[in-house]
Each structure stands twice: as C-alpha cells, then as structure tokens.
Amino acid sequence: MKQIYMDHHATTPVDAEVLEAMMPALTTEFGNPSSNTHAYGHAARYMVDAARAQVARLIAATSPDEIIFTSGATEADNLALKGVVHAKEHMADRNMITLAIEHKAVLDTAVRLEKEHVEIRFARMDPYGVVDLDDLEKKIDKNTILISIQAANSEIGTLQPIRDIGVIAKKHNVPFHTDAVQALGRCEIDVVRDHIDLLSISAHKMYGPKGIGALYVRKGIKLVPIIDGGGHERQMRSGTLNVPGIVGLGKAAEIAKRDLARESVRLLKLRNRLQEGILRRIDHVGINGHPTKRLPNNLNVTFAYVEGESLILACREVALSSGSACTSASLQSSYVLKALKVPDFLAHCSLRFGLGKSNTQEHIDIVIDLLEKGVQRLREMSPLYDMAREGVDIDGVRWSHHHK
Ligand SMILES: *Cc1c(COP(=O)(O)O)cnc(C)c1O
C-alpha cells in the first residue's frame, strides 16, 4: 500500500501540468538559450523568458529581469547573503540581522560569513517564533548591511510580519532578504508592497521539479556573484541555464498564483480538522508555532510521553517527519524548537504535518485514527505516562530519563 504523503514541507510531487509543460524542453526543444544563431537557441530563449515572467508575476515583481535562476533556494539564499556582504567588502564593521529559526541555507551561510568578520545579530522572537519588531529595529545601526528573515518557517509554520519588516528595512535603508520558499503558493507575497529587496524561491516546494529555484533581486541591489563563468543571468549566476527546470518552475509559479486562494482555504480546513481531531481525541498534546499566524498547511504537534520516531513507526501508513528533514538524520532534536526554548524531552516528542494538494478529508481522518491508536499503544509502555496520570511530579524524572 502507498503511504499517505504528509511531508509537503520537505518536498512536493511534480504537478501533471508542470511535467507536461517541461516535456518539450526535455525532448525536441533542447537548445541552449545562449545560442543566438539558430532556431533551437531562440526557442529555448523564448521558453526561459516566458518562465521568468511567470515567476515575476507570482511575487508581483516589477520586471522579469529581476529574477535570477539558480539551482534551488539553498543557492538563492547563499547568493543573497554572500552577494550583498561581498558587495560591501570595503566596510570594516559589517553586521547582518536574521533569526535563529531560519532555514540552514541562511544560518550556515551566516556562520560562514561570520568567519569573514561579519557580525551576525539575531533578532528576538516571541515563543511562537514571531520576530520582535522593536528588537529588530533596535539592532539596526549604520553598519547593518542586510536583514534576512524568512516569510514562513518550514517546521512550525509560523509566518513573519514581512511587510512590517520591509517598512523598517526601508526606513533604515537596509536591504531586506526573505526566504519565501514555504510561503509561496500558500500566502500572498508582493515584493513591491512588502518592500522586499531579495527573495528566495524553490520549485520543488511548490509542485515543480527539484534542482531549480530563483532569487528575486530588486533593481539597484548590488550583488557579487558566487559562481563565475559565462556571465549568464545578468552576470549574477553563470552556467548554462537548466531550461527544463526553469520551464517547470515557471509553470509551477503560474499554477501557484492561479490556485492560491482556493487551495489555501482548502488546506486550512484540512489542517484545522487534523488539529481539532488530535486535540479532541488525544490528551497531553501541545501545538508548536503560532496559533493563527501560521502556514495553512502546517501543523507541528508535541505528543508528550511518546518519542516522535516511535510514533512515526507506529503510523507507517503515513509519510511524516519529526522536526525538519535535514536534521532528522541525526538524533539531535529540532534546532527550531530548541531556539524557541522547547525542552529537549518535548522536542523529541514532536511531529510535523505538511499538508498538500493530494491530501483529502479522508486522509485526515485516517491519520487521526492512526495517531490515537499509536499514541495510546506507546504510552501504555511508558512508565512516565503512568506516573503523570497518577499526578506524580515527573519533571526531574523526565530529564534524567532523556539524558541517560
Ligand atoms: C527547502 C527549503 C530551502 C532549500 O531549498 P532547495 O531548493 O531544496 O535548495 C530553503 N529554505 C526553505 C525555507 C526551505 O523549506
């Protein structure tokens, strides 16, 4: 039997319409868009231009020229951060502001830049992961060269007040980058209205192919490239363009814009049904992330006294993730939950549900049943749960249990 897929924050399947749009670029229309001496090259250039316009429309960019195709959002995040920092090489004491719950593509890049003597400042957040705007503004000074704050978190789904951040950034004349990978196709984003200068996109998180993404670069923002070569993409990203990928990203962007209103409402209903079902049928559970300012397709739940990994095994019929896909290979608990001061013993009991197009109400009801049974069975084997039920104060017990 095929598993029910509920891990859409990790990746999404390629839409049939997207695949169909890509087929010519994978077969007959195989030209290099840089070849301007023949029809094969012209056809490829035409497809790339059309895709660039589709991506620009999704985020309401003023011009398609502001879209730079990359190998994905990891590269887009790297290009945004390193590109801006290296364009300000002449400044002695540079700093940038970000959040401790950013995707690793931003955090690890920031760590790399720290070695180049760029100070990394982390803005404060509330317990749900929403940035503290006063603290953000206080951390800006004359040496601040970039603010990088995600639109939505891939683990807990918390949405940031992007427009407010954009207003603050503009007021202080600091470029504002946002990793909008999780938000695109689920929330409306307008780079002009929201004062966004740089924005990272990944195709495979919105029903496009893997290995393709883009960075929106507002006109006038200076970037030093991280890949040198033939000067493609207005000198900002060399390398022969991934035409099939780009066509797929363009189509995915078009569909994301077209279906946004309907699909986000549908997902919200499903997510709420899942959340209400879990809260009604299972005790000792908690929701991570913001109760309302959250991606419509995200739910992150702590099931106390149950190891997340064990619960995933108990629910084999569902494809689920505990924490983020990148860190779940190691036994460390989620760095996002850790940054929000969720104790380790609770972070280990957390599951992430990422709903998507294929999910139905029937899936939700099956998953609630599986979770209820799974949690009950696992808790029957948990001495801590017995003690908790009997009202014994088990905080110390839990700590020693989880630290042995
Ligand atoms: C998946 C993801 C990325 C990385 O995107 P790739 O295209 O896989 O490199 C970056 N940021 C966020 C928020 C993501 O969810």
The ligand as an SDF file (V2000), in Angstrom:
LIG
                    3D

 15 15  0  0  0  0  0  0  0  0999 V2000
   13.5920   23.5370    1.1900 C   0  0  0  0  0  0  0  0  0  0  0  0
   13.9650   24.8810    1.6690 C   0  0  0  0  0  0  0  0  0  0  0  0
   15.1370   25.5180    1.2370 C   0  0  0  0  0  0  0  0  0  0  0  0
   16.1080   24.8530    0.3050 C   0  0  0  0  0  0  0  0  0  0  0  0
   15.5960   24.7650   -0.9950 O   0  0  0  0  0  0  0  0  0  0  0  0
   16.3040   23.8460   -2.0770 P   0  0  0  0  0  0  0  0  0  0  0  0
   15.6940   24.2770   -3.3660 O   0  0  0  0  0  0  0  0  0  0  0  0
   15.9750   22.4420   -1.7150 O   0  0  0  0  0  0  0  0  0  0  0  0
   17.7810   24.1320   -2.0280 O   0  0  0  0  0  0  0  0  0  0  0  0
   15.4040   26.7840    1.7030 C   0  0  0  0  0  0  0  0  0  0  0  0
   14.5770   27.4000    2.5540 N   0  0  0  0  0  0  0  0  0  0  0  0
   13.4450   26.8380    2.9920 C   0  0  0  0  0  0  0  0  0  0  0  0
   12.5640   27.5850    3.9220 C   0  0  0  0  0  0  0  0  0  0  0  0
   13.1030   25.5510    2.5740 C   0  0  0  0  0  0  0  0  0  0  0  0
   11.9940   24.9970    3.0450 O   0  0  0  0  0  0  0  0  0  0  0  0
  1  2  1  0
  2  3  1  0
  2 14  2  0
  3  4  1  0
  3 10  2  0
  4  5  1  0
  5  6  1  0
  6  7  2  0
  6  8  1  0
  6  9  1  0
 10 11  1  0
 11 12  2  0
 12 13  1  0
 12 14  1  0
 14 15  1  0
M  END
$$$$
